[in-house]
Amino acid sequence: MPEQIERFGPLREYWDGSRERSIQLIKQKLVNMHHSQSFMSSKLTEVHQSNVLDWIMHNLNPPVTAPTVPHNNVFYTYASKAAMFDHLMDGKIISGYYHPQYPKHVIVAYCEANKMLGLMALYADIGVDEQYDLGMYFCKFSEDVRLATSSSRQYICENVTVGAIMLPFKNANEEFQIQYSVTYSDWDVLRSIGDKGLPQISYDIF
């Protein structure tokens, strides 16, 4: 080592390549080489003790990989059914997902015990309290209790591919009428005929 330092310079100027990682720990201990031999000896002992402790911890107490929790980025999972229902009645944005067998519904998930998800189906009452604004179709939504169910979190996360965002229609100083429009993660919308498809051009905008 002294010959290398004399030839190539101090350790802090050495390049740490993939095969030179042995000096990375040394560089943390030695800022410069202006120290006595006893100081260098104590630092090498410190490095050796640190390596031994790392080896003991790795072999006697190996790292435990935490179990992964399945999740899906196309919809939000609410903390409870009550929390989700409060969002709905207060006219907040609702996150759910699209089910191809129920095109007029938005399925909203909330947490239950034992890695289960409670599923609430919100039904679009096409033609009831409908409203057009800025090219968006709004109508009244209500809970369809017939479709209320539960499912495993893993099954839902693995099979849901299209998310749905419900946007509220609210006017200042007016009571919220639970009117929402629906936009899907693939850029389709819930149309006035009750299906999922591309939005129509709005002459009010263009």
C-alpha positions in Angstrom: 0.0 0.0 0.0 2.7 2.6 0.8 4.4 2.0 -2.5 1.1 2.4 -4.4 0.4 5.7 -2.5 3.8 7.0 -3.3 3.4 6.1 -7.0 -0.3 6.9 -7.6 -1.2 9.5 -4.8 -3.5 9.5 -1.8 -6.3 7.0 -1.4 -9.0 9.7 -1.7 -8.0 10.1 -5.4 -8.4 6.4 -6.2 -11.2 5.4 -8.5 -13.7 3.0 -6.9 -14.5 0.5 -9.6 -16.5 -2.7 -9.2 -13.4 -4.6 -8.3 -11.9 -2.0 -6.1 -14.6 -1.7 -3.5 -12.2 -2.9 -0.8 -10.9 0.7 -0.5 -14.3 2.3 0.0 -14.4 1.5 3.7 -10.8 2.6 4.1 -11.5 6.0 2.5 -14.3 6.6 5.1 -11.7 6.3 7.9 -8.7 8.1 6.3 -9.0 11.7 5.2 -5.3 12.0 4.6 -2.1 10.2 5.3 -0.5 12.7 7.7 -0.8 10.4 10.8 1.4 8.2 12.8 1.9 4.5 12.4 -0.1 3.8 15.6 -3.0 5.8 14.2 -3.0 3.8 11.0 -2.8 0.6 12.9 -5.9 1.6 15.0 -7.8 2.5 11.9 -7.1 -0.9 10.3 -8.2 -2.6 13.4 -11.4 -0.6 13.4 -12.0 -1.6 9.8 -11.4 -5.2 10.5 -13.8 -5.2 13.5 -16.4 -3.5 11.3 -16.0 -6.2 8.6 -16.4 -9.0 11.2 -19.5 -7.4 12.7 -21.0 -7.1 9.2 -20.2 -10.7 8.5 -21.8 -11.8 11.8 -25.0 -9.8 11.2 -25.3 -11.1 7.7 -24.9 -14.8 8.6 -26.6 -14.9 12.0 -29.4 -12.4 11.3 -30.0 -12.5 7.6 -32.3 -9.8 6.2 -36.0 -10.8 6.0 -37.9 -9.7 3.0 -41.2 -8.3 3.9 -44.2 -9.9 2.1 -45.4 -7.8 -0.8 -48.9 -6.4 -0.7 -50.6 -6.4 -4.0 -51.7 -3.0 -5.3 -53.1 -1.5 -8.4 -52.3 2.0 -9.6 -55.5 2.5 -11.6 -57.8 3.0 -8.6 -57.7 4.2 -5.0 -58.6 2.0 -2.1 -60.6 3.9 0.6 -60.0 3.3 4.3 -63.6 2.3 4.9 -67.1 2.3 3.3 -68.1 5.2 5.5 -65.1 7.3 4.3 -65.9 6.5 0.7 -69.6 7.4 1.2 -68.7 10.7 2.8 -66.6 11.5 -0.3 -69.6 10.7 -2.5 -72.1 12.8 -0.6 -69.8 15.8 -0.2 -69.1 16.0 -3.9 -65.5 15.0 -3.8 -63.6 13.3 -6.7 -64.2 9.5 -6.5 -61.7 6.9 -7.7 -62.9 3.5 -8.8 -62.6 1.1 -11.7 -64.5 -0.1 -14.7 -66.2 -3.5 -14.9 -67.1 -4.6 -18.5 -70.2 -6.4 -17.4 -71.6 -3.3 -15.7 -70.8 -0.4 -18.0 -73.2 2.0 -16.2 -71.4 1.3 -12.9 -68.3 2.5 -11.2 -66.9 0.0 -8.7 -65.2 1.6 -5.7 -63.0 -0.4 -3.3 -62.5 0.0 0.4 -60.4 -1.8 3.0 -61.7 -4.8 4.9 -60.0 -7.3 7.2 -57.9 -10.3 6.1 -56.6 -8.7 2.9 -60.1 -8.3 1.5 -61.6 -5.4 -0.4 -65.2 -4.3 0.0 -66.7 -3.3 -3.3 -69.4 -0.7 -3.7 -71.1 -0.3 -7.1 -72.2 3.3 -8.0 -74.9 3.3 -10.6 -75.3 6.0 -13.2 -79.0 6.9 -13.5 -78.8 7.9 -17.2 -81.3 10.6 -18.0 -81.9 11.5 -14.4 -80.7 15.0 -13.4 -78.5 15.0 -16.4 -76.3 18.0 -17.2 -73.9 18.9 -19.9 -71.0 21.2 -19.1 -67.7 21.9 -20.9 -68.3 18.8 -23.1 -68.8 16.5 -20.1 -72.0 14.5 -19.4 -73.2 14.5 -15.8 -76.0 12.5 -14.3 -77.1 11.4 -10.9 -75.3 8.5 -9.2 -76.6 6.2 -6.4 -75.4 3.0 -4.7 -76.6 -0.3 -6.3 -76.8 -2.4 -3.2 -77.5 -5.6 -5.3 -73.9 -5.6 -6.5 -72.3 -4.9 -3.1 -69.7 -7.7 -2.4 -66.2 -8.4 -1.2 -63.2 -10.0 -3.0 -59.5 -10.7 -2.2 -57.2 -7.8 -2.8 -54.9 -9.9 -4.9 -57.7 -11.0 -7.3 -58.9 -7.4 -7.8 -55.4 -6.0 -8.3 -54.5 -8.7 -10.8 -57.7 -8.4 -12.9 -58.6 -4.7 -12.9 -57.1 -2.9 -15.9 -59.2 0.3 -16.4 -59.6 2.9 -13.7 -62.4 5.4 -13.4 -62.5 8.9 -12.1 -65.9 10.5 -11.1 -65.9 14.2 -11.4 -68.6 16.1 -9.5 -70.9 18.8 -10.9 -71.2 21.5 -8.3 -72.5 25.1 -8.3 -71.6 27.6 -5.7 -74.4 28.3 -3.2 -76.4 25.3 -4.4 -76.9 21.9 -2.8 -74.9 19.1 -4.3 -77.2 16.8 -6.3 -74.8 13.8 -6.5 -74.2 14.5 -10.2 -71.0 13.1 -11.6 -69.3 12.5 -14.9 -66.9 9.6 -15.5 -63.6 9.6 -17.2 -61.6 6.3 -17.6 -57.9 5.7 -17.5 -57.9 4.8 -21.2 -59.4 8.3 -22.0 -62.9 7.0 -22.7 -65.9 8.6 -20.9 -69.3 7.5 -19.7 -71.6 8.7 -22.5 -75.2 9.8 -22.4 -76.4 6.6 -23.9 -75.0 4.7 -21.0 -71.9 3.1 -22.5 -68.1 3.7 -22.3 -66.6 5.3 -25.4 -64.8 8.3 -26.9 -66.2 11.7 -25.9 -68.1 13.8 -28.4 -66.9 17.1 -29.6 -68.4 20.0 -27.7 -69.4 23.1 -29.7 -69.4 25.0 -26.4 -65.6 24.7 -26.2 -64.6 25.0 -29.9 
